[in-house]
Amino acid sequence: MQTNLIIDGNNQAFVSNMTASLKTKKGFPTQAILGFLNAMRSYAETFKADDIVVCFDGGKSQARMDLMPEYKANRVEKKKDPIAEEKYKELLQQIPVLSKILYELGVN
């Protein structure tokens, strides 16, 4: 029997990005990338996944907001929290690199 693993890419990248800051010698943030890949490996081993699919959404969905107004209501207002704003900027820098790595690994 084949086991498929589906990962919420936005959530896992966000959670991984909230760890201690890791940067290359040139200052590029890498904590979301490293944390994401470590978590994905752990999930694949734990669930003995044959296939892995990572899904990224485009952000706040108006349809979800209409159905459930409290959707993502617990999120920190980035503009009011300079640390959260900086972490968010770091996350946005890492997503294209992470997407390319996932592609190269054959993750759909």
ROKEMAR-606252 format. One record per residue (C-alpha): residue in three letters; y negated, x negated, z negated; chain. Coordinates in nm, 2 decimals, decimal comma. Each point is the difference from the previous one (the first is absolute). Last residue first. Layout:
# residues N
+---------+--------+--------+--------+--------+
: residuo :      v :      u :      w : cadena :
+---------+--------+--------+--------+--------+
:     ALA :      Y :      X :      Z :      A :
...
+---------+--------+--------+--------+--------+
***
This chain:
# residues 108
+---------+--------+--------+--------+--------+
: residuo :      v :      u :      w : cadena :
+---------+--------+--------+--------+--------+
:     ASN :  -1,79 :  -0,53 :   0,61 :      A :
:     VAL :   0,10 :  -0,32 :  -0,17 :      A :
:     GLY :   0,12 :  -0,26 :   0,26 :      A :
:     LEU :  -0,11 :  -0,30 :  -0,21 :      A :
:     GLU :  -0,27 :  -0,08 :   0,26 :      A :
:     TYR :  -0,13 :   0,36 :  -0,03 :      A :
:     LEU :  -0,01 :  -0,03 :  -0,38 :      A :
:     ILE :  -0,19 :  -0,33 :   0,03 :      A :
:     LYS :  -0,25 :   0,16 :   0,24 :      A :
:     SER :  -0,06 :   0,30 :  -0,23 :      A :
:     LEU :  -0,05 :  -0,24 :  -0,29 :      A :
:     VAL :  -0,26 :  -0,20 :   0,19 :      A :
:     PRO :  -0,18 :   0,32 :   0,10 :      A :
:     ILE :   0,01 :   0,14 :  -0,36 :      A :
:     GLN :  -0,12 :  -0,33 :  -0,17 :      A :
:     GLN :  -0,37 :   0,03 :   0,07 :      A :
:     LEU :  -0,01 :   0,36 :  -0,11 :      A :
:     LEU :   0,16 :  -0,09 :  -0,33 :      A :
:     GLU :  -0,26 :  -0,27 :  -0,07 :      A :
:     LYS :  -0,28 :   0,26 :   0,07 :      A :
:     TYR :   0,18 :   0,24 :  -0,25 :      A :
:     LYS :   0,02 :  -0,28 :  -0,26 :      A :
:     GLU :  -0,37 :  -0,07 :   0,04 :      A :
:     GLU :  -0,09 :   0,37 :  -0,04 :      A :
:     ALA :   0,23 :   0,04 :  -0,30 :      A :
:     ILE :  -0,17 :  -0,30 :  -0,16 :      A :
:     PRO :  -0,35 :   0,14 :   0,08 :      A :
:     ASP :   0,08 :   0,34 :  -0,15 :      A :
:     LYS :  -0,25 :   0,28 :   0,10 :      A :
:     LYS :   0,04 :  -0,05 :   0,37 :      A :
:     LYS :   0,38 :   0,00 :  -0,03 :      A :
:     GLU :   0,01 :   0,34 :  -0,17 :      A :
:     VAL :   0,33 :  -0,04 :  -0,19 :      A :
:     ARG :   0,28 :   0,22 :   0,12 :      A :
:     ASN :   0,13 :   0,27 :  -0,23 :      A :
:     ALA :  -0,10 :   0,28 :   0,24 :      A :
:     LYS :   0,25 :  -0,13 :   0,26 :      A :
:     TYR :   0,10 :   0,36 :   0,07 :      A :
:     GLU :  -0,18 :   0,22 :  -0,26 :      A :
:     PRO :  -0,11 :   0,22 :   0,29 :      A :
:     MET :   0,36 :   0,09 :   0,09 :      A :
:     LEU :   0,04 :   0,20 :   0,32 :      A :
:     ASP :  -0,35 :  -0,07 :   0,13 :      A :
:     MET :   0,02 :  -0,37 :  -0,10 :      A :
:     ARG :   0,34 :  -0,03 :   0,17 :      A :
:     ALA :  -0,15 :   0,14 :   0,32 :      A :
:     GLN :  -0,30 :  -0,22 :  -0,03 :      A :
:     SER :   0,23 :  -0,30 :  -0,01 :      A :
:     LYS :  -0,15 :  -0,28 :  -0,21 :      A :
:     GLY :   0,11 :  -0,33 :   0,16 :      A :
:     GLY :   0,15 :  -0,08 :   0,33 :      A :
:     ASP :   0,36 :   0,01 :  -0,11 :      A :
:     PHE :   0,23 :  -0,30 :   0,00 :      A :
:     CYS :   0,37 :   0,04 :   0,03 :      A :
:     VAL :   0,26 :  -0,28 :  -0,05 :      A :
:     VAL :   0,35 :   0,06 :   0,14 :      A :
:     ILE :   0,29 :  -0,21 :  -0,11 :      A :
:     ASP :   0,35 :   0,01 :   0,14 :      A :
:     ASP :   0,34 :  -0,10 :  -0,14 :      A :
:     ALA :  -0,12 :   0,03 :  -0,36 :      A :
:     LYS :   0,22 :  -0,12 :  -0,28 :      A :
:     PHE :  -0,21 :   0,22 :  -0,25 :      A :
:     THR :  -0,06 :  -0,29 :  -0,24 :      A :
:     GLU :   0,00 :  -0,27 :   0,26 :      A :
:     ALA :  -0,24 :   0,19 :   0,23 :      A :
:     TYR :  -0,22 :   0,10 :  -0,29 :      A :
:     SER :  -0,03 :  -0,36 :  -0,13 :      A :
:     ARG :  -0,08 :  -0,13 :   0,35 :      A :
:     MET :  -0,27 :   0,27 :   0,04 :      A :
:     ALA :  -0,14 :  -0,09 :  -0,34 :      A :
:     ASN :  -0,02 :  -0,37 :   0,09 :      A :
:     LEU :  -0,16 :   0,08 :   0,33 :      A :
:     PHE :  -0,26 :   0,23 :  -0,15 :      A :
:     GLY :  -0,09 :  -0,24 :  -0,28 :      A :
:     LEU :  -0,04 :  -0,29 :   0,24 :      A :
:     ILE :  -0,21 :   0,20 :   0,25 :      A :
:     ALA :  -0,21 :   0,17 :  -0,27 :      A :
:     GLN :  -0,07 :  -0,33 :  -0,19 :      A :
:     THR :  -0,10 :  -0,19 :   0,32 :      A :
:     PRO :  -0,38 :  -0,02 :  -0,01 :      A :
:     PHE :  -0,15 :  -0,25 :   0,25 :      A :
:     GLY :  -0,20 :  -0,27 :  -0,18 :      A :
:     LYS :   0,06 :  -0,29 :   0,24 :      A :
:     LYS :   0,25 :  -0,16 :  -0,24 :      A :
:     THR :   0,18 :   0,33 :   0,01 :      A :
:     LYS :  -0,06 :   0,26 :  -0,26 :      A :
:     LEU :   0,18 :   0,18 :  -0,28 :      A :
:     SER :  -0,19 :   0,24 :  -0,23 :      A :
:     ALA :   0,21 :   0,13 :  -0,29 :      A :
:     THR :   0,16 :   0,33 :   0,07 :      A :
:     MET :  -0,18 :   0,30 :   0,13 :      A :
:     ASN :   0,08 :  -0,08 :   0,36 :      A :
:     SER :   0,37 :   0,07 :  -0,06 :      A :
:     VAL :  -0,08 :   0,36 :  -0,11 :      A :
:     PHE :  -0,23 :   0,05 :   0,30 :      A :
:     ALA :   0,26 :  -0,14 :   0,25 :      A :
:     GLN :   0,27 :   0,21 :  -0,15 :      A :
:     ASN :  -0,21 :   0,31 :   0,01 :      A :
:     ASN :  -0,12 :  -0,05 :   0,35 :      A :
:     GLY :   0,34 :  -0,09 :   0,14 :      A :
:     ASP :   0,19 :   0,29 :  -0,15 :      A :
:     ILE :   0,35 :  -0,14 :   0,06 :      A :
:     ILE :   0,29 :   0,17 :   0,17 :      A :
:     LEU :   0,34 :  -0,15 :  -0,05 :      A :
:     ASN :   0,29 :   0,10 :   0,21 :      A :
:     THR :   0,36 :  -0,03 :  -0,11 :      A :
:     GLN :   0,28 :   0,02 :   0,26 :      A :
:     MET :   0,34 :   0,13 :  -0,10 :      A :
+---------+--------+--------+--------+--------+
***
